Amino acid sequence: MNKFSNIKKPMILSTTILLAAIVAGCSGGGGGAGVNTGLGATGAVCTGATCVNLGTAGNYAILAKTAVSSVPSSVVTGNIGLSPAARTFLTGWSLITEPTDTSFGSAQVTGRLFAADNVPPTPTQLTTAVGDMQTAYTAAAGMAPAGGGVTTACPGTGTFGGLTIVPGVYTCTTQVLIPSGTNLTLSGSATDVWVFKMAGGLDQAAATQVILAGGALAKNVFWQSAATVTIGTTAKMKGVILSQTDVVMGTGSTLNGRLLAQTAVTLDQAVVTQP
């Protein structure tokens, strides 16, 4: 009897470990073929008094209304949302379906992809997020100028190249340019906030950088643009882009921030990492 008990205990323990491993393997999520349909990790958002409140739009690294396309292999860390357009407008992602059809995975995405024609509760969540995105855009556009030590950043050509800009709210009545051969530095602390209100678009030239200095954080930088935002080939951008139209990221470009566009987002072998 004792000999049988000594054999039985290791067998039970081995079976328990095996079952635990199977359960753990089946419950895995992420950007691959797992069945995690929740939003998952959504990154950090600005929390100061002068921040632009993103609401539930902050659950996404990329959120758009008409299309989100990738020339493979773009890489996104965070969730991608699309509404009111359907899944057929999530192109270039090699979508991986899951049994409940509330979201998709992709080898290019650490997070989940959501479209308006996924099953509930996804459509309602996306409608709310898109509404919050539009509210955030309007709130940013209506912010009064405050702070800042640069008084010539936006008048004239609106050229930001070579400037060092301190925290504040800046109203730009023309297109903003970060021209070739120059970089833009945003200098401030981890609690400081920058808001750039642009009546035109934003055009960042190839191989240029937005540099954060003094502890400044990408989650605290907001680019509110009334027209197309273009991030050039291999350029490095920082911050949350709130575009009334579309955003285009060139080949090899990178963004530490979010793309929240009221039309389409196009990535060409680009990298987007939520803050």
N, C-alpha and C positions, 0 to 999 in steps of 0.2 A: 504493500500500500504506500509506504513512504517512497519507494523507488518510483512508483507511478506518479506521485505528486511532484517529485523532482523533475520529471520529464514534462509534465503538464504545464507547470508554471512558465518555463521558457517559451513553450508553444503559444500560450495565451499572450505573453508579452510581445512576441514576434508578430502575431496576428494584429494586435492593437496598434503597433507601430506602422504596419503595412497599411491598415485602414486609415490611419491618420495621414499618411503620406498621400494616399489616393484622394482623400477629401481635400487636402491642401492643394493638390495639383489641379483638381477640378474647379476650385474656387478662384484661381488666379485671374487677374484682370490685366490692365495695361493696354498698350496699343496693338497687341497681337490678336490671336484668335480666341482669347478668353471671353467669358460671357458677362463680364462686369459692365452693367448698363448704366451705372451711376456716373455723375460728372467727375468724380475722383478729385485729385488735388487740383486746385484752381489758382495757386500762386498767391502772391501778396498784392494788395491794393493800397493806394494812398489813403491815409487816415487822418491827415491834418485838417485844420479849420478851413484852409483855402484850397483843399483838394476838389477835383471834379468827381462827384459821386457817380460811379458806374453802375450801381445797383447790381442786378443779376447778370448784366453784360460782363462783369468782372469774372464770371465763371469760365470765360473763353479767352484763349490766346488769339483766336481769329473768329470774328463774327461778321457775317455779310448777309445781304438780302437776295442777291440775284445769282451769284456764283462764287465758288472758291476753287481755283484751278492750280495745278502744280505741274511743272515740267520736272519729272523725276531726275534725281531724287531730292526733292525739297524735304526738309526735316523740321518738324514742329514739336515743341515741348509744351503741352497744354491741350485744351479741347478746341475743336472747330465746330462752329454752329452756322447753319444756313436756313434762312426763312424770310419770305414765304416760298422760295424756290425749293424744288424737290431734290432727291438724291442724284438724279441724272446730271445735276449741275455741280456736283462734287467730282471734278474730273482730274485724272492723273494720280489718284491716291491708291488704286488697287484695293478697293474697299473689301473688308472681311466682314461678312454678315455673322450675326449671332441669333440664337433661337427665338428670342422674344421680339427682335426687330425694333428695339428702342434706340439703337445706336449702331455704329460700325467701328471696327478696328482698322488699322493700317500699319504696315511695317515702317512707314515714314512718320508716324505720329505716336508720341508718348502721351496718351490721353485718349479721348474718344471723338468720333465725328458724328454730328447730329444733323438731320435734315427734317424739313417740315412734313414729309410724308412717312417718317417713322411713326410707330404706334404710340398711343398715349402712355405716359404723360409728356412725351417729348414735344409735340406740337405746341401745347400750352406753355411749356417752359420756354421754348424758343420765341414765341410771340411776346412773352413778358420781357425776355432779354433784349429783343430788338426794340421794343418800346423804351426800355431803360437806356439803350444805346442812343436813341434819338433824343431822349430827355437830357442825357449827359452832353450831347453835342450842343443843344440849345442853351444849357446852363453855362457851358464854357464860352459860347459866343456872346453871352450876355454879361460876363464878368467885367467889373470895372477895373481899369488899369490901377495897379498898385505896386509899390516897391520898384526895385530895379535901378541899376546905375548906368545903364546904357540908354541914351536918349536918341541915338541915330540908327538903331538896329533895323527899323522897318521903313522909315521914310525913304523916298527916292527909289532905288532899285530893290530895296529889301534884302540886300546881300548880307548874309551872316558869316561868310568865310573869314577866318582869322580872328573872330571876335571871342571875347570871354564875357559871358552874360551871367549876371547874378540873379537870384530868385526874384520873381515878380510876374505880373500879368502884362503881356505885351500885345498891342493891337497893331496888326500889319494890314495896310490897305492895298497892298500889291502882292504879287507872287513872292514867296520867300525862296531864296537861292542859297545853297551851300556849294559854291563854285569849285571847279576843278583845281587841284593843287593846294587847297586850304582845308582846315578843320575848324569845327566849332567846339568851344569848351563851355560847359555849364558848371559854374563853381559855387558850391554851397554845402550845407550840412545834410545829414540824413533826414532831417525834418523839414527841409526847405522845399518849396514847390515852384515850378515854372509852368506857366500857361501861355502858349503862343496862339493868338487868334488871327487867322489869316483869311482875308476876304478873297484871295486868290488861292493858288495851290502851293505845294511844297515840292521843290525839285532839288534833290541831293545828287551831286555829280558822282561819277564813278571814282572809287578808291579814296573817297573822303570819309571822315569820321566825326561823329558827335562824341565828345570825350566828357566823362563825368569826373569832376575833381572835388577834393575836400570832403568826401563822404557822400556826395550827391547820389541819389538812387533813381533808377529808371522808372520805378512805379510812381514817382512824384513829378514826372515830366509829361505834359499834355500838349499835343499838336492838333489844334482844331482847324481843319482846312475845308474851305467851301468848294474846292475843286480837286483835281487829281493830285495824288501824292505819288511821286516817283522816287524810288531809292535805286541809285545807279549800281552798275556792276561792281562787285566786291566792296561796296560802301558799307559802313557800319553805323547803324542808327540806334538811338536809345529813346524810349518813352512810349506813351500810349498815343496812338494815332486815331483821332476821331475825324473821319472823312465823310463829307456829305455826298461824295461820289465814289470814286474807285481808288485802289491802292495797287501799285505795280512795283514788285521787287525784282531787280535785275539779277543776272547770273552771278551766283556766289555772294550775294549781299546777305547781311545779317541784321537782325533786330532783336534787341533785348527790350521787350515791351509787349504791346498788344496792337492788333490791327482790327479796328471796329469801323466797318465801311457800310454806308447806306446803299451802295450798289455792289460792285464785285471786288474780289481780291485775287491777284494773279502773282504766283511765285515761280521764278525760273531758277531751279536748283538753289533755292534760298534757304536760310535758317531763321526760324522764329522761336524765341525762347521767352516764355512769360516770366515776368519779374519774380 
